[in-house]
Amino acid sequence: MNSTSPYPGLQPEGTSTLVGIRLSVMMFLQFFVWGAWYVSMTGWMSVAGISGLISWAYTVGPIAAVISPFFLGAIADRFFATQRVLSAMHLLGGVFLIAIPHVVGGLASDTPQGFMHPFVLLALAHMLCYMPTLGLTNSLSFHHMSNPEKQFPIVRVFGTIGWIAGNLAVSLLPEGDKSPHQFYLAGGAGLLLGLYSLSLPHTPPPAAGKNFSVAEALGLRSLKLLAQPSYAVFAVCSLLICIPLAGYYAFARNFVEHVGFAKPTTTMSFGQMSEIIFMILMPAFFARLGVKWMLAVGMFAWVVRYYLFAAAAPGLVQWMTLGGILLHGICYDFFFVTGFIYVDRVAPKELRGQAQGFLVLITQGLGLGLGAQAFGLLKSYATTKSEEGVETLDWQLFWTIPAVFAFLVLLLFIALFRDRVRSPGNHVTEQ
């Protein structure tokens, strides 16, 4: 084995370095596709006159997150090699993205708004193709690793880099993130990844010959873990804290532009840059804080982020806005990554996969879905219309409400969650 390789232990199909590079390119493109339109689309939506659809545009991802386990469990994991499913999904998803400017650009201005709007339906079609690939890229990577705990972070960090690259690429378009060409960029990257996936190491279907179970696909058999009070608190708080998270994804880009940043999507990418830094620092924090306080710090970062946004709104204070964006690394890494580690710790071996799937279902699915709709209502509540018909959004009120909500969730978590810790003498205590 090449001891200087950054991918130690990756053995299948040639040298460890070669396989690691191939998986890293896959991860880069996987998240480039997402980063090249998901944050920036609100800039284009404003120009296209469909900003009223923002809450629906950010609801289709959670809907797809709920549906994708059925596809993975019933089809992808049983009948087809993983790299071929990846190829088909990305090729089809890329076509849907590329179709958006053509379809929406030809619509009449009086096209009915709402879930049945062609833009929302095309975005949903893309996300139904894209969401299953998030799990498939992970499972393909794990299949070709001998020590995933050490090797996977090296590969996965290229996904974050890909998201940043997608943000920056959109900002370089002639009209920036208000350009419809962002969908060509993202869709083209999807087509490229679809073709590239065919070159990935062969990965046979992991569940070939096994019977499909709806309960297993949704992780419902892991519900027995809710009998543990602290796990139940963790699950409920995870769902609740993702409701205010939806506002960041859906409306932070427009707020950043409102505050005065010339390239809002580029500015938003600083959040992913901080994610890389805090991912590297996580082991040191974890050793000192433990599960409970890692999760609590992650939640508290949500509170501080929205407080900074609310405080920045009246005076258009850019340093406060940027500070809120930079907290994304703590918000995501300390809460979500720690959450996955906590579930892996408390779930029995035979339920770990289902428990992780259930966590994704209640956070990325239910939590973000409820949040997207809630923020649509909040936007209407915080918007006033002048006699001339000019609408003004009270950004301070808009961000204060989720800050308070996140703070209440934090208090609930701190008061009720107890982290079970095993001492050297094999005694279990709670913190």
C-alpha positions in Angstrom: 0.0 0.0 0.0 1.2 3.5 -0.8 1.7 5.0 2.7 1.7 8.6 1.3 -1.8 8.2 -0.2 -4.5 10.5 1.2 -6.9 7.6 0.9 -5.4 4.8 3.0 -7.1 1.4 2.8 -9.0 1.9 -0.4 -8.2 -1.3 -2.2 -10.7 -2.3 -4.9 -9.8 -1.8 -8.6 -6.3 -0.5 -8.6 -4.3 1.7 -6.3 -5.9 3.2 -3.2 -5.1 6.7 -4.5 -6.9 6.2 -7.8 -10.1 4.9 -6.3 -10.1 7.7 -3.7 -9.7 10.3 -6.5 -12.6 8.7 -8.5 -14.8 8.8 -5.4 -13.8 12.4 -4.6 -14.6 13.6 -8.1 -18.0 11.9 -7.8 -18.7 13.7 -4.5 -17.5 17.0 -6.0 -19.9 16.8 -8.9 -22.7 15.4 -6.7 -22.8 18.6 -4.6 -21.8 21.0 -7.4 -25.1 20.1 -9.0 -27.0 21.0 -5.9 -25.0 24.1 -5.1 -25.3 25.6 -8.6 -29.0 26.3 -8.2 -30.5 25.5 -4.8 -29.4 28.7 -3.1 -29.2 31.0 -6.1 -32.6 30.2 -7.6 -34.4 32.8 -5.5 -32.4 35.5 -7.3 -33.8 34.3 -10.6 -37.3 33.7 -9.3 -37.5 37.4 -8.3 -36.6 38.5 -11.8 -38.9 35.9 -13.4 -41.8 37.2 -11.3 -42.4 34.0 -9.3 -41.0 34.9 -5.9 -44.3 33.9 -4.4 -43.4 30.3 -5.1 -40.2 30.3 -2.9 -41.9 28.4 -0.1 -43.1 25.7 -2.5 -39.7 25.6 -4.3 -38.1 24.7 -0.9 -40.8 22.2 -0.1 -40.1 19.9 -3.0 -36.7 18.7 -1.6 -38.3 17.5 1.7 -41.1 15.8 -0.3 -38.4 14.0 -2.3 -36.5 13.1 0.9 -39.6 11.3 2.2 -40.3 9.5 -1.1 -36.7 8.5 -1.9 -36.4 5.7 0.7 -39.1 3.8 -1.1 -37.2 4.1 -4.4 -33.9 3.1 -2.8 -35.4 0.2 -0.9 -37.8 -1.2 -3.5 -35.7 -0.8 -6.7 -32.2 0.7 -6.4 -30.9 -1.5 -3.6 -32.3 -4.7 -5.1 -32.1 -4.9 -8.9 -29.4 -2.6 -10.3 -25.7 -1.8 -9.7 -25.4 1.4 -7.7 -23.3 3.2 -10.4 -25.9 2.5 -13.0 -28.7 3.9 -10.9 -26.6 7.0 -10.2 -26.1 7.4 -13.9 -29.8 7.2 -14.8 -30.9 9.4 -12.0 -28.4 12.2 -12.8 -29.1 12.1 -16.5 -32.8 12.4 -16.0 -32.5 15.0 -13.2 -30.2 17.1 -15.4 -32.8 17.2 -18.2 -35.4 18.5 -15.8 -33.2 21.3 -14.6 -32.3 22.3 -18.2 -36.0 22.4 -19.1 -36.8 25.0 -16.4 -35.8 28.2 -18.3 -37.4 26.9 -21.5 -40.8 26.1 -19.8 -41.0 29.0 -17.4 -39.8 31.5 -19.9 -42.7 30.7 -22.2 -45.4 31.0 -19.6 -48.0 33.7 -19.5 -47.8 36.2 -16.6 -51.2 35.0 -15.3 -50.1 31.4 -14.9 -51.7 30.1 -11.6 -49.3 30.2 -8.6 -48.9 27.3 -6.2 -47.7 23.7 -6.1 -49.0 23.0 -9.6 -46.9 25.7 -11.2 -44.7 24.2 -13.9 -41.5 25.5 -12.2 -42.4 23.8 -8.9 -43.3 20.5 -10.7 -40.0 20.5 -12.7 -38.1 21.3 -9.5 -39.9 18.4 -7.8 -39.2 16.1 -10.7 -35.5 16.9 -10.4 -35.4 16.5 -6.7 -37.2 13.1 -7.0 -34.2 12.0 -9.1 -31.6 13.8 -7.0 -32.5 12.9 -3.5 -31.9 9.1 -3.8 -28.4 9.8 -5.2 -27.4 11.3 -1.8 -27.7 7.9 -0.2 -26.3 6.1 -3.2 -23.1 8.1 -3.4 -22.5 7.3 0.3 -23.2 3.6 0.0 -21.0 3.3 -3.1 -18.2 5.0 -1.3 -18.6 2.8 1.8 -18.6 -0.3 -0.4 -15.1 0.5 -1.6 -13.6 1.5 1.8 -11.9 -0.7 4.4 -12.0 1.9 7.1 -14.9 4.3 6.4 -14.5 6.2 9.7 -11.2 7.6 8.5 -11.6 7.5 4.8 -15.1 8.8 4.2 -14.5 12.3 5.6 -11.6 12.8 3.2 -13.9 11.9 0.3 -17.0 13.7 1.6 -15.2 17.0 2.1 -15.0 17.2 -1.7 -18.8 17.4 -1.7 -18.6 20.6 0.4 -16.0 21.9 -2.0 -18.3 21.1 -4.9 -21.1 23.0 -3.3 -18.9 26.1 -2.9 -17.7 25.7 -6.4 -21.3 25.6 -7.6 -22.1 28.8 -5.7 -19.0 30.6 -7.1 -19.7 29.4 -10.7 -23.2 30.8 -10.6 -21.9 34.2 -9.4 -19.6 34.3 -12.4 -22.5 34.1 -14.9 -23.2 37.3 -16.8 -26.3 38.1 -14.7 -25.0 36.3 -11.6 -27.5 34.4 -9.6 -30.4 36.1 -11.4 -29.5 34.4 -14.6 -31.6 31.5 -15.9 -28.3 30.0 -17.1 -27.7 28.6 -13.6 -30.1 25.8 -14.5 -28.1 25.0 -17.6 -25.0 25.0 -15.4 -26.4 22.7 -12.8 -28.2 20.5 -15.3 -25.1 20.2 -17.4 -23.1 19.2 -14.4 -25.8 16.6 -13.7 -25.5 15.2 -17.2 -21.7 15.1 -16.8 -22.0 13.2 -13.5 -24.5 10.8 -15.1 -21.9 9.9 -17.7 -19.1 9.8 -15.2 -21.0 7.5 -12.9 -20.7 4.7 -15.5 -17.0 4.8 -15.0 -17.2 4.3 -11.2 -16.1 1.0 -9.6 -18.7 -1.7 -10.0 -21.0 -1.8 -6.9 -23.6 -4.6 -7.0 -27.1 -4.0 -5.4 -26.6 -4.3 -1.7 -30.0 -5.9 -1.0 -30.3 -8.2 -4.0 -32.7 -11.1 -3.2 -34.1 -9.5 0.0 -37.8 -8.7 0.5 -38.7 -5.1 0.5 -40.3 -3.6 3.7 -42.0 -0.2 3.9 -41.3 -0.1 7.6 -37.6 -0.8 7.0 -37.3 1.7 4.2 -38.7 4.5 6.4 -36.8 3.3 9.5 -40.0 2.7 11.3 -38.7 -0.3 13.1 -36.3 2.0 14.9 -39.3 3.7 16.6 -38.8 1.3 19.5 -35.8 3.5 20.4 -38.3 6.3 21.3 -39.0 4.4 24.4 -35.6 5.8 25.7 -36.6 9.3 27.0 -33.4 11.0 25.9 -33.6 9.6 22.4 -37.2 10.7 22.2 -36.2 14.2 23.2 -33.4 14.2 20.6 -35.8 13.1 17.9 -38.4 15.7 18.7 -35.9 18.5 19.0 -34.2 17.4 15.7 -37.5 17.8 13.9 -38.4 21.1 15.5 -34.9 22.7 15.0 -35.1 22.0 11.3 -38.2 24.2 11.0 -36.2 27.4 11.4 -33.4 25.9 9.3 -35.7 26.0 6.3 -35.8 29.8 6.4 -32.0 30.0 6.0 -32.1 27.9 2.9 -35.1 29.6 1.4 -34.7 33.3 2.3 -31.1 34.0 3.5 -29.9 34.7 -0.1 -32.5 37.4 -0.7 -31.7 38.9 2.7 -28.0 39.0 1.9 -28.8 40.9 -1.2 -31.1 43.2 0.7 -28.3 44.1 3.1 -26.2 45.2 0.2 -23.8 42.3 -0.8 -23.1 42.6 -4.5 -22.8 38.8 -5.0 -25.2 37.2 -2.5 -24.7 33.6 -3.6 -20.9 34.0 -3.3 -21.4 35.4 0.1 -23.6 32.5 1.1 -20.8 30.1 0.1 -18.8 31.3 3.1 -21.1 29.2 5.2 -19.9 26.0 3.5 -16.3 27.2 3.9 -16.8 27.5 7.6 -18.3 24.0 7.5 -15.0 22.6 6.3 -13.1 24.3 9.1 -15.4 23.1 11.9 -15.5 19.6 10.4 -11.7 19.5 11.0 -12.1 20.9 14.5 -15.0 18.7 15.5 -12.9 15.9 17.1 -11.3 18.3 19.5 -14.6 19.9 20.5 -16.3 16.5 20.8 -13.6 15.3 23.3 -14.3 18.3 25.5 -18.1 18.8 25.2 -19.6 15.4 24.6 -22.8 14.6 22.7 -25.2 16.8 24.7 -23.3 20.0 24.6 -22.2 19.5 21.0 -25.8 19.3 20.0 -26.7 22.2 22.3 -24.0 24.4 20.8 -25.2 23.6 17.4 -28.8 24.6 18.3 -27.5 27.8 20.0 -25.7 28.7 16.8 -29.1 28.8 15.1 -30.4 31.2 17.7 -27.4 33.5 17.4 -27.5 33.3 13.6 -31.1 34.6 13.4 -30.5 37.1 16.1 -27.6 38.5 14.1 -29.8 38.7 11.0 -32.6 40.4 12.9 -30.2 42.9 14.4 -28.6 43.6 11.1 -31.8 44.3 9.2 -32.7 47.9 10.3 -29.3 49.3 9.6 -28.3 46.8 6.8 -25.2 45.8 8.9 -23.1 43.6 6.7 -20.7 42.2 9.4 -23.6 40.9 11.4 -25.0 39.3 8.3 -21.7 37.7 7.4 -21.3 36.5 11.0 -24.6 34.7 10.8 -23.6 33.0 7.6 -20.2 31.9 9.0 -22.1 30.2 11.9 -23.4 27.6 9.3 -20.3 25.5 10.1 -21.3 25.1 13.7 -25.1 24.9 12.9 -24.5 22.0 10.5 -21.5 20.1 11.8 -22.2 20.3 15.5 -25.8 19.4 15.2 -26.2 17.1 12.2 -22.9 15.3 12.3 -23.1 14.9 16.1 -26.6 13.7 15.7 -25.6 10.9 13.3 -22.8 9.9 15.7 -25.3 9.8 18.6 -27.8 7.6 16.7 -25.0 5.2 15.8 -24.1 5.1 19.5 -27.5 4.4 21.0 -29.0 2.2 18.3 -28.4 -1.6 18.3 -26.3 -2.8 15.4 -29.3 -4.3 13.6 -31.2 -1.0 13.7 -28.5 1.6 13.0 -29.2 1.9 9.3 -32.9 2.3 9.9 -32.4 4.7 12.7 -30.2 6.9 10.5 -32.8 6.8 7.8 -35.5 7.8 10.3 -33.4 10.7 11.4 -33.1 11.9 7.8 -36.8 11.5 7.3 -37.8 13.7 10.3 -35.2 16.3 9.7 -34.6 16.7 5.9 -38.1 15.6 5.1 -40.7 16.6 7.7 -38.7 19.3 9.5 -37.6 21.2 6.4 -40.9 20.6 4.7 -42.9 22.1 7.6 -40.4 24.9 7.8 -40.6 25.9 4.2 -44.4 26.2 4.4 -44.2 28.0 7.8 -41.7 30.6 6.4 -44.1 31.2 3.5 -46.8 32.1 5.9 -44.3 34.2 8.0 -43.3 36.1 4.9 -46.9 37.0 4.3 -47.4 38.0 7.9 -44.2 40.2 8.0 -45.0 41.9 4.6 -46.9 45.2 4.4 -48.3 46.8 1.3 -48.4 50.6 0.8 -51.2 52.5 -0.9 -49.2 52.5 -4.1 -49.0 48.7 -4.0 -45.3 48.5 -2.9 -44.6 45.5 -0.7 -42.1 45.8 2.1 -40.8 42.8 4.1 -40.0 43.5 7.8 -36.8 41.5 7.9 -36.2 42.2 11.6 -39.5 40.6 12.5 -39.0 37.9 9.9 -35.8 36.7 11.6 -36.8 37.4 15.2 -39.6 34.8 15.2 -37.4 31.8 14.2 -34.7 33.0 16.7 -37.2 32.8 19.5 -38.5 29.5 18.2 -35.0 28.0 18.1 -34.2 29.3 21.6 -37.3 27.5 23.0 -36.2 24.3 21.3 -32.7 24.7 22.8 -34.2 25.2 26.3 -36.4 22.1 25.9 -33.4 20.0 24.8 -31.0 21.2 27.6 -33.7 20.6 30.2 -34.8 17.1 29.1 -31.9 15.4 27.3 -29.5 13.2 29.2 -26.4 11.8 27.5 -25.6 8.3 28.6 -21.9 8.0 29.2 -20.0 4.8 30.0 -17.2 5.2 32.5 -13.9 3.2 32.6 -15.5 1.0 35.3 -18.3 0.2 32.8 -20.9 2.1 34.8 -23.5 4.1 32.8 -24.1 7.6 34.0 -26.2 10.4 32.5 -25.1 14.0 31.9 
